[in-house]
Amino acid sequence: MIVVDTNLLSYFYIPGEHSQEAEAVLKADPEWTAPRLWRSEFRNVLVTHLRRRVILRQDALRMLHESELLMQDKEYEVSSSHVLDLSIKSICSAYDCEFVALAQELGVSLLTMDKQILSAFPETAVSPREFLRLRER
């Protein structure tokens, strides 16, 4: 089990330079989890792509449906006090710290490409590239 941030989910569903890496992560560990916040963030990513005319509405709806199936029964509430504590001790947003808090509460890694999170929480956060490298050993 791993916690994935919204960016990794986005890379998995929206074709781009990191899509293959996201696919490899899912293959290596298909038990993805996230705080419930991922839904709102993912919708926002899709709206941004819709406005830029990168994807079509029917594609966005399909991606929403598929992502909700992937994450079904794998979404969690996180401790508000834990999120606040993590946010105060770092310069990361409370949104980002929800993912960190969940990973810490579950005792698993958070997979992210966010440099700020990786720097602030090296004991919890790992890049997909590093995760895959460690799995190859």
Contacts in CASP RR format, 6 or more apart in sequence:
PFRMAT RR
TARGET T0000
AUTHOR 0000-0000-0000
METHOD contacts of the structure
MODEL  1
MIVVDTNLLSYFYIPGEHSQEAEAVLKADPEWTAPRLWRSEFRNVLVTHL
RRRVILRQDALRMLHESELLMQDKEYEVSSSHVLDLSIKSICSAYDCEFV
ALAQELGVSLLTMDKQILSAFPETAVSPREFLRLRER
1 29 0 8 1.000
1 31 0 8 1.000
1 33 0 8 1.000
1 106 0 8 1.000
1 108 0 8 1.000
2 25 0 8 1.000
2 29 0 8 1.000
2 31 0 8 1.000
2 32 0 8 1.000
2 33 0 8 1.000
2 103 0 8 1.000
2 108 0 8 1.000
2 109 0 8 1.000
2 110 0 8 1.000
2 111 0 8 1.000
2 131 0 8 1.000
3 32 0 8 1.000
3 33 0 8 1.000
3 34 0 8 1.000
3 99 0 8 1.000
3 102 0 8 1.000
3 103 0 8 1.000
3 106 0 8 1.000
3 108 0 8 1.000
3 109 0 8 1.000
3 110 0 8 1.000
3 111 0 8 1.000
4 25 0 8 1.000
4 32 0 8 1.000
4 33 0 8 1.000
4 34 0 8 1.000
4 38 0 8 1.000
4 110 0 8 1.000
4 111 0 8 1.000
4 112 0 8 1.000
5 34 0 8 1.000
5 38 0 8 1.000
5 96 0 8 1.000
5 99 0 8 1.000
5 110 0 8 1.000
5 111 0 8 1.000
5 112 0 8 1.000
5 114 0 8 1.000
5 117 0 8 1.000
6 34 0 8 1.000
6 37 0 8 1.000
6 38 0 8 1.000
6 41 0 8 1.000
6 42 0 8 1.000
6 45 0 8 1.000
7 112 0 8 1.000
7 113 0 8 1.000
7 114 0 8 1.000
8 22 0 8 1.000
8 25 0 8 1.000
8 111 0 8 1.000
8 112 0 8 1.000
8 113 0 8 1.000
8 128 0 8 1.000
9 22 0 8 1.000
9 32 0 8 1.000
9 34 0 8 1.000
9 38 0 8 1.000
9 42 0 8 1.000
9 67 0 8 1.000
9 71 0 8 1.000
10 42 0 8 1.000
10 45 0 8 1.000
11 18 0 8 1.000
11 19 0 8 1.000
11 21 0 8 1.000
11 22 0 8 1.000
11 113 0 8 1.000
12 19 0 8 1.000
12 22 0 8 1.000
12 23 0 8 1.000
12 26 0 8 1.000
13 63 0 8 1.000
13 66 0 8 1.000
13 67 0 8 1.000
14 45 0 8 1.000
14 46 0 8 1.000
14 49 0 8 1.000
14 54 0 8 1.000
14 55 0 8 1.000
14 63 0 8 1.000
18 113 0 8 1.000
18 128 0 8 1.000
21 128 0 8 1.000
21 129 0 8 1.000
21 132 0 8 1.000
22 128 0 8 1.000
24 128 0 8 1.000
24 132 0 8 1.000
25 111 0 8 1.000
25 128 0 8 1.000
25 131 0 8 1.000
25 132 0 8 1.000
26 32 0 8 1.000
28 131 0 8 1.000
28 132 0 8 1.000
28 135 0 8 1.000
29 131 0 8 1.000
29 135 0 8 1.000
31 74 0 8 1.000
32 70 0 8 1.000
32 71 0 8 1.000
32 74 0 8 1.000
33 71 0 8 1.000
33 74 0 8 1.000
33 75 0 8 1.000
33 76 0 8 1.000
33 102 0 8 1.000
33 106 0 8 1.000
33 108 0 8 1.000
34 71 0 8 1.000
34 74 0 8 1.000
34 75 0 8 1.000
34 76 0 8 1.000
34 99 0 8 1.000
34 102 0 8 1.000
35 75 0 8 1.000
35 76 0 8 1.000
35 77 0 8 1.000
35 78 0 8 1.000
35 98 0 8 1.000
35 99 0 8 1.000
35 101 0 8 1.000
35 102 0 8 1.000
36 75 0 8 1.000
36 76 0 8 1.000
36 77 0 8 1.000
37 95 0 8 1.000
37 98 0 8 1.000
37 99 0 8 1.000
38 71 0 8 1.000
38 75 0 8 1.000
39 68 0 8 1.000
39 75 0 8 1.000
41 95 0 8 1.000
42 64 0 8 1.000
42 67 0 8 1.000
43 64 0 8 1.000
46 55 0 8 1.000
46 60 0 8 1.000
46 63 0 8 1.000
46 64 0 8 1.000
47 60 0 8 1.000
49 55 0 8 1.000
49 60 0 8 1.000
50 56 0 8 1.000
50 57 0 8 1.000
50 60 0 8 1.000
55 63 0 8 1.000
76 102 0 8 1.000
76 105 0 8 1.000
76 106 0 8 1.000
78 98 0 8 1.000
78 101 0 8 1.000
78 102 0 8 1.000
78 105 0 8 1.000
79 101 0 8 1.000
79 105 0 8 1.000
82 101 0 8 1.000
82 104 0 8 1.000
82 105 0 8 1.000
83 94 0 8 1.000
83 97 0 8 1.000
83 98 0 8 1.000
83 101 0 8 1.000
84 94 0 8 1.000
86 92 0 8 1.000
86 97 0 8 1.000
86 100 0 8 1.000
86 101 0 8 1.000
86 104 0 8 1.000
86 121 0 8 1.000
87 93 0 8 1.000
87 94 0 8 1.000
87 97 0 8 1.000
90 97 0 8 1.000
90 116 0 8 1.000
90 120 0 8 1.000
90 121 0 8 1.000
91 116 0 8 1.000
91 120 0 8 1.000
92 100 0 8 1.000
92 116 0 8 1.000
92 117 0 8 1.000
92 120 0 8 1.000
92 121 0 8 1.000
96 114 0 8 1.000
96 116 0 8 1.000
96 117 0 8 1.000
99 110 0 8 1.000
99 112 0 8 1.000
99 117 0 8 1.000
100 110 0 8 1.000
100 117 0 8 1.000
100 121 0 8 1.000
100 124 0 8 1.000
100 125 0 8 1.000
102 110 0 8 1.000
103 109 0 8 1.000
103 110 0 8 1.000
103 124 0 8 1.000
103 125 0 8 1.000
104 124 0 8 1.000
109 124 0 8 1.000
109 125 0 8 1.000
109 126 0 8 1.000
109 131 0 8 1.000
110 117 0 8 1.000
110 121 0 8 1.000
110 124 0 8 1.000
110 125 0 8 1.000
110 126 0 8 1.000
111 125 0 8 1.000
111 126 0 8 1.000
111 127 0 8 1.000
111 128 0 8 1.000
111 131 0 8 1.000
112 118 0 8 1.000
112 125 0 8 1.000
112 126 0 8 1.000
112 127 0 8 1.000
113 127 0 8 1.000
113 128 0 8 1.000
114 125 0 8 1.000
117 125 0 8 1.000
118 125 0 8 1.000
118 126 0 8 1.000
118 127 0 8 1.000
126 134 0 8 1.000
END
